[in-house]
Every structure is written in structure tokens, then in C-alpha cells.
Amino acid sequence: MRQAFLLILIAVSCLAETPEKPRCNSANHARFWPDEANGNPALMRKLAQSGELEICSYGTWKYKWVPVTRNVKRMLNRSGQSKSAQNSPNETPIEDNERRR
């Protein structure tokens, strides 16, 4: 029983130490999260490289926190090409070119 109580106490204390992300709205539009990155280029670069940096942006009808950087591994599909390269409007499949002739 004591171990369970101690475990819960440790979990709650860990959650309490993390600062809560503020709501993204017009007051903090174009600001970075974590807030310490605003005005600190070295920290901003470090957080951007680790993928932890977010910016408050205005999307479709609402404000939202969006990551500043993207993970390349997530952008690649199974064949190893990016989705944008596959869906390029300038490239047409060979079959389509042969039909047009």
C-alpha cells in the first residue's frame, strides 16, 4: 500500500513541475513555446533541432500551437520517397503520356 501511494505521489509531483502550455490566442500569436525561447536564439535553435519548439499560429478559423520543424522520417513513406515527390503535378505516369500520343 505504501509503495502504491509513493508511486502516485512521485507521478503527481512530476506532472506538477512541468509548466502548462498557455492557450494559443491573439495575445500570444507568433510567440514560441516554451516561452524561454522567445528572445534567446541559442535556446530557440536547440529546441527547434530537438523538435520541441512550437509557435502560436492562426490556422483555419482558430489559433493553434504548431511545431516549427518537421520530422523527415514521418514525411517519408515506405518506398523512401516523400509524398510531395510522388504527387508532383509536373510528373505524370508513363501510361498517361503514352495514351496522349
N, CA, C and O atoms as a GROMACS GRO file, in nm:
protein
  404
    1MET      N    1   0.083  -0.119   0.000
    1MET     CA    2   0.000   0.000   0.000
    1MET      C    3   0.087   0.125   0.000
    1MET      O    4   0.057   0.221  -0.071
    2ARG      N    5   0.194   0.126   0.078
    2ARG     CA    6   0.282   0.242   0.083
    2ARG      C    7   0.352   0.265  -0.051
    2ARG      O    8   0.372   0.379  -0.093
    3GLN      N    9   0.388   0.155  -0.117
    3GLN     CA   10   0.456   0.167  -0.245
    3GLN      C   11   0.366   0.230  -0.350
    3GLN      O   12   0.410   0.313  -0.430
    4ALA      N   13   0.239   0.192  -0.350
    4ALA     CA   14   0.144   0.249  -0.446
    4ALA      C   15   0.124   0.397  -0.418
    4ALA      O   16   0.119   0.478  -0.511
    5PHE      N   17   0.112   0.434  -0.291
    5PHE     CA   18   0.097   0.574  -0.254
    5PHE      C   19   0.220   0.656  -0.295
    5PHE      O   20   0.208   0.766  -0.347
    6LEU      N   21   0.337   0.599  -0.271
    6LEU     CA   22   0.462   0.667  -0.307
    6LEU      C   23   0.473   0.684  -0.458
    6LEU      O   24   0.517   0.788  -0.506
    7LEU      N   25   0.434   0.583  -0.532
    7LEU     CA   26   0.438   0.590  -0.677
    7LEU      C   27   0.344   0.698  -0.730
    7LEU      O   28   0.381   0.774  -0.820
    8ILE      N   29   0.225   0.706  -0.676
    8ILE     CA   30   0.129   0.808  -0.716
    8ILE      C   31   0.180   0.947  -0.679
    8ILE      O   32   0.165   1.041  -0.757
    9LEU      N   33   0.240   0.959  -0.563
    9LEU     CA   34   0.293   1.087  -0.519
    9LEU      C   35   0.405   1.135  -0.611
    9LEU      O   36   0.412   1.253  -0.644
   10ILE      N   37   0.492   1.045  -0.653
   10ILE     CA   38   0.602   1.080  -0.744
   10ILE      C   39   0.546   1.121  -0.880
   10ILE      O   40   0.593   1.219  -0.939
   11ALA      N   41   0.447   1.048  -0.929
   11ALA     CA   42   0.387   1.080  -1.059
   11ALA      C   43   0.322   1.218  -1.057
   11ALA      O   44   0.336   1.295  -1.152
   12VAL      N   45   0.251   1.250  -0.950
   12VAL     CA   46   0.185   1.381  -0.939
   12VAL      C   47   0.288   1.492  -0.928
   12VAL      O   48   0.269   1.599  -0.987
   13SER      N   49   0.396   1.470  -0.855
   13SER     CA   50   0.498   1.574  -0.842
   13SER      C   51   0.569   1.599  -0.975
   13SER      O   52   0.607   1.712  -1.004
   14CYS      N   53   0.587   1.496  -1.056
   14CYS     CA   54   0.649   1.514  -1.188
   14CYS      C   55   0.558   1.595  -1.279
   14CYS      O   56   0.606   1.680  -1.354
   15LEU      N   57   0.430   1.570  -1.272
   15LEU     CA   58   0.336   1.646  -1.354
   15LEU      C   59   0.326   1.790  -1.308
   15LEU      O   60   0.306   1.880  -1.390
   16ALA      N   61   0.339   1.814  -1.182
   16ALA     CA   62   0.328   1.949  -1.129
   16ALA      C   63   0.447   2.036  -1.168
   16ALA      O   64   0.434   2.158  -1.176
   17GLU      N   65   0.562   1.975  -1.193
   17GLU     CA   66   0.681   2.052  -1.228
   17GLU      C   67   0.680   2.102  -1.372
   17GLU      O   68   0.745   2.202  -1.402
   18THR      N   69   0.606   2.035  -1.461
   18THR     CA   70   0.602   2.079  -1.600
   18THR      C   71   0.512   2.202  -1.612
   18THR      O   72   0.397   2.198  -1.569
   19PRO      N   73   0.564   2.309  -1.671
   19PRO     CA   74   0.480   2.427  -1.688
   19PRO      C   75   0.370   2.399  -1.791
   19PRO      O   76   0.394   2.333  -1.892
   20GLU      N   77   0.253   2.451  -1.763
   20GLU     CA   78   0.140   2.428  -1.853
   20GLU      C   79   0.150   2.521  -1.973
   20GLU      O   80   0.178   2.640  -1.958
   21LYS      N   81   0.127   2.466  -2.090
   21LYS     CA   82   0.132   2.546  -2.213
   21LYS      C   83   0.013   2.641  -2.214
   21LYS      O   84  -0.100   2.598  -2.194
   22PRO      N   85   0.037   2.770  -2.237
   22PRO     CA   86  -0.075   2.865  -2.238
   22PRO      C   87  -0.164   2.842  -2.361
   22PRO      O   88  -0.122   2.782  -2.460
   23ARG      N   89  -0.283   2.891  -2.351
   23ARG     CA   90  -0.375   2.879  -2.463
   23ARG      C   91  -0.326   2.967  -2.577
   23ARG      O   92  -0.285   3.081  -2.555
   24CYS      N   93  -0.329   2.916  -2.697
   24CYS     CA   94  -0.286   2.991  -2.815
   24CYS      C   95  -0.400   3.083  -2.857
   24CYS      O   96  -0.508   3.037  -2.895
   25ASN      N   97  -0.377   3.214  -2.850
   25ASN     CA   98  -0.479   3.311  -2.887
   25ASN      C   99  -0.413   3.437  -2.944
   25ASN      O  100  -0.293   3.437  -2.969
   26SER      N  101  -0.489   3.541  -2.966
   26SER     CA  102  -0.435   3.662  -3.028
   26SER      C  103  -0.332   3.732  -2.939
   26SER      O  104  -0.247   3.806  -2.989
   27ALA      N  105  -0.337   3.709  -2.809
   27ALA     CA  106  -0.242   3.773  -2.718
   27ALA      C  107  -0.101   3.718  -2.734
   27ALA      O  108  -0.004   3.791  -2.717
   28ASN      N  109  -0.088   3.591  -2.765
   28ASN     CA  110   0.045   3.533  -2.781
   28ASN      C  111   0.069   3.480  -2.923
   28ASN      O  112   0.151   3.390  -2.943
   29HIS      N  113  -0.002   3.535  -3.021
   29HIS     CA  114   0.016   3.498  -3.161
   29HIS      C  115   0.160   3.525  -3.203
   29HIS      O  116   0.215   3.630  -3.171
   30ALA      N  117   0.222   3.432  -3.274
   30ALA     CA  118   0.360   3.439  -3.324
   30ALA      C  119   0.464   3.431  -3.212
   30ALA      O  120   0.578   3.472  -3.231
   31ARG      N  121   0.427   3.379  -3.097
   31ARG     CA  122   0.521   3.356  -2.987
   31ARG      C  123   0.556   3.209  -2.984
   31ARG      O  124   0.478   3.124  -3.026
   32PHE      N  125   0.676   3.179  -2.933
   32PHE     CA  126   0.722   3.041  -2.924
   32PHE      C  127   0.685   2.979  -2.791
   32PHE      O  128   0.668   3.048  -2.691
   33TRP      N  129   0.673   2.848  -2.791
   33TRP     CA  130   0.660   2.770  -2.669
   33TRP      C  131   0.766   2.662  -2.672
   33TRP      O  132   0.779   2.593  -2.773
   34PRO      N  133   0.841   2.644  -2.570
   34PRO     CA  134   0.846   2.708  -2.439
   34PRO      C  135   0.882   2.857  -2.448
   34PRO      O  136   0.958   2.900  -2.534
   35ASP      N  137   0.824   2.932  -2.358
   35ASP     CA  138   0.834   3.077  -2.359
   35ASP      C  139   0.978   3.126  -2.347
   35ASP      O  140   1.009   3.237  -2.392
   36GLU      N  141   1.066   3.047  -2.287
   36GLU     CA  142   1.205   3.088  -2.270
   36GLU      C  143   1.275   3.104  -2.405
   36GLU      O  144   1.378   3.172  -2.413
   37ALA      N  145   1.222   3.043  -2.510
   37ALA     CA  146   1.285   3.051  -2.643
   37ALA      C  147   1.266   3.190  -2.706
   37ALA      O  148   1.344   3.227  -2.794
   38ASN      N  149   1.166   3.264  -2.662
   38ASN     CA  150   1.145   3.400  -2.713
   38ASN      C  151   1.258   3.489  -2.664
   38ASN      O  152   1.273   3.510  -2.543
   39GLY      N  153   1.335   3.542  -2.755
   39GLY     CA  154   1.446   3.631  -2.718
   39GLY      C  155   1.576   3.559  -2.685
   39GLY      O  156   1.672   3.625  -2.647
   40ASN      N  157   1.582   3.428  -2.698
   40ASN     CA  158   1.703   3.353  -2.670
   40ASN      C  159   1.735   3.265  -2.792
   40ASN      O  160   1.690   3.151  -2.799
   41PRO      N  161   1.812   3.318  -2.888
   41PRO     CA  162   1.838   3.243  -3.013
   41PRO      C  163   1.905   3.108  -2.992
   41PRO      O  164   1.875   3.013  -3.065
   42ALA      N  165   1.993   3.096  -2.894
   42ALA     CA  166   2.062   2.970  -2.871
   42ALA      C  167   1.964   2.862  -2.824
   42ALA      O  168   1.966   2.749  -2.873
   43LEU      N  169   1.878   2.898  -2.730
   43LEU     CA  170   1.777   2.803  -2.681
   43LEU      C  171   1.676   2.772  -2.790
   43LEU      O  172   1.632   2.658  -2.803
   44MET      N  173   1.638   2.873  -2.869
   44MET     CA  174   1.542   2.853  -2.977
   44MET      C  175   1.597   2.750  -3.077
   44MET      O  176   1.523   2.662  -3.122
   45ARG      N  177   1.724   2.761  -3.111
   45ARG     CA  178   1.784   2.668  -3.206
   45ARG      C  179   1.790   2.526  -3.148
   45ARG      O  180   1.761   2.428  -3.217
   46LYS      N  181   1.827   2.517  -3.020
   46LYS     CA  182   1.836   2.386  -2.955
   46LYS      C  183   1.699   2.318  -2.951
   46LYS      O  184   1.688   2.199  -2.981
   47LEU      N  185   1.595   2.391  -2.915
   47LEU     CA  186   1.461   2.335  -2.908
   47LEU      C  187   1.408   2.301  -3.047
   47LEU      O  188   1.337   2.202  -3.063
   48ALA      N  189   1.442   2.382  -3.146
   48ALA     CA  190   1.398   2.354  -3.284
   48ALA      C  191   1.464   2.226  -3.335
   48ALA      O  192   1.398   2.145  -3.401
   49GLN      N  193   1.591   2.208  -3.306
   49GLN     CA  194   1.661   2.088  -3.351
   49GLN      C  195   1.609   1.962  -3.283
   49GLN      O  196   1.611   1.854  -3.342
   50SER      N  197   1.563   1.975  -3.160
   50SER     CA  198   1.509   1.858  -3.090
   50SER      C  199   1.362   1.834  -3.123
   50SER      O  200   1.306   1.731  -3.085
   51GLY      N  201   1.298   1.928  -3.193
   51GLY     CA  202   1.157   1.913  -3.229
   51GLY      C  203   1.060   1.955  -3.122
   51GLY      O  204   0.941   1.926  -3.134
   52GLU      N  205   1.107   2.023  -3.018
   52GLU     CA  206   1.021   2.062  -2.907
   52GLU      C  207   0.964   2.203  -2.923
   52GLU      O  208   0.874   2.240  -2.848
   53LEU      N  209   1.015   2.280  -3.016
   53LEU     CA  210   0.973   2.420  -3.032
   53LEU      C  211   0.842   2.428  -3.109
   53LEU      O  212   0.827   2.365  -3.214
   54GLU      N  213   0.747   2.506  -3.058
   54GLU     CA  214   0.619   2.528  -3.124
   54GLU      C  215   0.593   2.678  -3.132
   54GLU      O  216   0.646   2.755  -3.052
   55ILE      N  217   0.512   2.718  -3.229
   55ILE     CA  218   0.477   2.859  -3.246
   55ILE      C  219   0.325   2.870  -3.250
   55ILE      O  220   0.256   2.784  -3.304
   56CYS      N  221   0.275   2.978  -3.192
   56CYS     CA  222   0.131   3.002  -3.192
   56CYS      C  223   0.095   3.061  -3.328
   56CYS      O  224   0.144   3.169  -3.365
   57SER      N  225   0.011   2.992  -3.402
   57SER     CA  226  -0.021   3.031  -3.539
   57SER      C  227  -0.172   3.036  -3.556
   57SER      O  228  -0.247   2.967  -3.487
   58TYR      N  229  -0.216   3.120  -3.650
   58TYR     CA  230  -0.358   3.129  -3.681
   58TYR      C  231  -0.386   3.039  -3.800
   58TYR      O  232  -0.338   3.064  -3.911
   59GLY      N  233  -0.463   2.935  -3.777
   59GLY     CA  234  -0.497   2.841  -3.883
   59GLY      C  235  -0.632   2.873  -3.941
   59GLY      O  236  -0.670   2.990  -3.951
   60THR      N  237  -0.706   2.772  -3.979
   60THR     CA  238  -0.839   2.791  -4.034
   60THR      C  239  -0.936   2.820  -3.921
   60THR      O  240  -0.976   2.730  -3.847
   61TRP      N  241  -0.973   2.943  -3.907
   61TRP     CA  242  -1.071   2.991  -3.811
   61TRP      C  243  -1.028   2.985  -3.665
   61TRP      O  244  -1.108   3.020  -3.578
   62LYS      N  245  -0.907   2.942  -3.635
   62LYS     CA  246  -0.867   2.936  -3.494
   62LYS      C  247  -0.716   2.942  -3.480
   62LYS      O  248  -0.642   2.916  -3.574
   63TYR      N  249  -0.673   2.975  -3.358
   63TYR     CA  250  -0.532   2.975  -3.323
   63TYR      C  251  -0.494   2.836  -3.274
   63TYR      O  252  -0.575   2.768  -3.211
   64LYS      N  253  -0.370   2.794  -3.303
   64LYS     CA  254  -0.325   2.665  -3.254
   64LYS      C  255  -0.173   2.662  -3.248
   64LYS      O  256  -0.106   2.736  -3.320
   65TRP      N  257  -0.120   2.578  -3.160
   65TRP     CA  258   0.024   2.558  -3.149
   65TRP      C  259   0.067   2.460  -3.259
   65TRP      O  260   0.011   2.351  -3.271
   66VAL      N  261   0.165   2.500  -3.338
   66VAL     CA  262   0.215   2.412  -3.445
   66VAL      C  263   0.366   2.398  -3.429
   66VAL      O  264   0.434   2.492  -3.389
   67PRO      N  265   0.419   2.279  -3.460
   67PRO     CA  266   0.565   2.261  -3.449
   67PRO      C  267   0.637   2.344  -3.555
   67PRO      O  268   0.588   2.361  -3.666
   68VAL      N  269   0.753   2.394  -3.519
   68VAL     CA  270   0.832   2.476  -3.609
   68VAL      C  271   0.904   2.387  -3.710
   68VAL      O  272   0.922   2.427  -3.826
   69THR      N  273   0.946   2.270  -3.670
   69THR     CA  274   1.018   2.179  -3.757
   69THR      C  275   0.938   2.053  -3.780
   69THR      O  276   0.846   2.023  -3.703
   70ARG      N  277   0.972   1.979  -3.883
   70ARG     CA  278   0.906   1.853  -3.915
   70ARG      C  279   1.006   1.739  -3.908
   70ARG      O  280   1.125   1.759  -3.933
   71ASN      N  281   0.958   1.622  -3.875
   71ASN     CA  282   1.041   1.503  -3.870
   71ASN      C  283   1.043   1.441  -4.010
   71ASN      O  284   0.938   1.401  -4.062
   72VAL      N  285   1.160   1.432  -4.070
   72VAL     CA  286   1.172   1.381  -4.206
   72VAL      C  287   1.126   1.236  -4.215
   72VAL      O  288   1.067   1.196  -4.315
   73LYS      N  289   1.153   1.158  -4.112
   73LYS     CA  290   1.113   1.017  -4.114
   73LYS      C  291   0.962   1.001  -4.127
   73LYS      O  292   0.915   0.907  -4.190
   74ARG      N  293   0.887   1.092  -4.067
   74ARG     CA  294   0.741   1.085  -4.077
   74ARG      C  295   0.693   1.125  -4.216
   74ARG      O  296   0.587   1.082  -4.261
   75MET      N  297   0.772   1.209  -4.285
   75MET     CA  298   0.732   1.255  -4.417
   75MET      C  299   0.760   1.153  -4.526
   75MET      O  300   0.704   1.161  -4.635
   76LEU      N  301   0.847   1.057  -4.496
   76LEU     CA  302   0.880   0.956  -4.595
   76LEU      C  303   0.782   0.839  -4.588
   76LEU      O  304   0.741   0.798  -4.479
   77ASN      N  305   0.746   0.788  -4.701
   77ASN     CA  306   0.659   0.671  -4.698
   77ASN      C  307   0.744   0.545  -4.706
   77ASN      O  308   0.867   0.554  -4.696
   78ARG      N  309   0.685   0.433  -4.724
   78ARG     CA  310   0.757   0.306  -4.720
   78ARG      C  311   0.858   0.291  -4.832
   78ARG      O  312   0.961   0.226  -4.814
   79SER      N  313   0.832   0.350  -4.947
   79SER     CA  314   0.925   0.334  -5.058
   79SER      C  315   1.046   0.424  -5.047
   79SER      O  316   1.142   0.410  -5.124
   80GLY      N  317   1.045   0.518  -4.952
   80GLY     CA  318   1.160   0.604  -4.933
   80GLY      C  319   1.152   0.736  -5.004
   80GLY      O  320   1.244   0.817  -4.994
   81GLN      N  321   1.042   0.761  -5.077
   81GLN     CA  322   1.024   0.890  -5.143
   81GLN      C  323   0.926   0.973  -5.063
   81GLN      O  324   0.838   0.919  -4.995
   82SER      N  325   0.942   1.104  -5.071
   82SER     CA  326   0.848   1.190  -5.000
   82SER      C  327   0.715   1.191  -5.074
   82SER      O  328   0.711   1.167  -5.194
   83LYS      N  329   0.608   1.218  -5.002
   83LYS     CA  330   0.476   1.221  -5.063
   83LYS      C  331   0.466   1.334  -5.165
   83LYS      O  332   0.398   1.319  -5.266
   84SER      N  333   0.533   1.445  -5.140
   84SER     CA  334   0.526   1.556  -5.234
   84SER      C  335   0.593   1.520  -5.366
   84SER      O  336   0.549   1.565  -5.472
   85ALA      N  337   0.698   1.439  -5.361
   85ALA     CA  338   0.764   1.397  -5.485
   85ALA      C  339   0.675   1.302  -5.564
   85ALA      O  340   0.677   1.304  -5.687
   86GLN      N  341   0.598   1.220  -5.496
   86GLN     CA  342   0.510   1.127  -5.565
   86GLN      C  343   0.392   1.200  -5.629
   86GLN      O  344   0.348   1.162  -5.737
   87ASN      N  345   0.342   1.303  -5.563
   87ASN     CA  346   0.224   1.373  -5.610
   87ASN      C  347   0.258   1.499  -5.687
   87ASN      O  348   0.174   1.588  -5.699
   88SER      N  349   0.376   1.509  -5.739
   88SER     CA  350   0.418   1.628  -5.812
   88SER      C  351   0.332   1.645  -5.936
   88SER      O  352   0.317   1.551  -6.013
   89PRO      N  353   0.275   1.766  -5.958
   89PRO     CA  354   0.190   1.787  -6.074
   89PRO      C  355   0.270   1.789  -6.205
   89PRO      O  356   0.211   1.771  -6.312
   90ASN      N  357   0.399   1.809  -6.200
   90ASN     CA  358   0.480   1.814  -6.321
   90ASN      C  359   0.516   1.676  -6.373
   90ASN      O  360   0.555   1.662  -6.488
   91GLU      N  361   0.503   1.576  -6.289
   91GLU     CA  362   0.538   1.441  -6.329
   91GLU      C  363   0.410   1.362  -6.354
   91GLU      O  364   0.322   1.358  -6.267
   92THR      N  365   0.399   1.300  -6.469
   92THR     CA  366   0.284   1.217  -6.499
   92THR      C  367   0.333   1.075  -6.522
   92THR      O  368   0.445   1.056  -6.570
   93PRO      N  369   0.252   0.977  -6.490
   93PRO     CA  370   0.293   0.838  -6.512
   93PRO      C  371   0.315   0.810  -6.661
   93PRO      O  372   0.259   0.878  -6.747
   94ILE      N  373   0.396   0.712  -6.690
   94ILE     CA  374   0.429   0.676  -6.829
   94ILE      C  375   0.304   0.636  -6.906
   94ILE      O  376   0.290   0.669  -7.024
   95GLU      N  377   0.214   0.567  -6.841
   95GLU     CA  378   0.092   0.522  -6.908
   95GLU      C  379   0.012   0.641  -6.958
   95GLU      O  380  -0.041   0.636  -7.069
   96ASP      N  381   0.002   0.748  -6.880
   96ASP     CA  382  -0.073   0.866  -6.920
   96ASP      C  383  -0.008   0.933  -7.040
   96ASP      O  384  -0.079   0.980  -7.129
   97ASN      N  385   0.126   0.940  -7.045
   97ASN     CA  386   0.195   1.000  -7.158
   97ASN      C  387   0.174   0.921  -7.285
   97ASN      O  388   0.160   0.979  -7.393
   98GLU      N  389   0.170   0.786  -7.275
   98GLU     CA  390   0.151   0.703  -7.392
   98GLU      C  391   0.010   0.715  -7.446
   98GLU      O  392  -0.009   0.708  -7.567
   99ARG      N  393  -0.089   0.733  -7.360
   99ARG     CA  394  -0.227   0.748  -7.405
   99ARG      C  395  -0.249   0.879  -7.479
   99ARG      O  396  -0.331   0.885  -7.571
  100ARG      N  397  -0.177   0.982  -7.440
  100ARG     CA  398  -0.196   1.114  -7.502
  100ARG      C  399  -0.139   1.120  -7.643
  100ARG      O  400  -0.179   1.207  -7.720
  101ARG      N  401  -0.049   1.032  -7.680
  101ARG     CA  402   0.014   1.036  -7.814
  101ARG      C  403  -0.074   0.985  -7.920
  101ARG      O  404  -0.034   0.982  -8.036
   0.00000   0.00000   0.00000
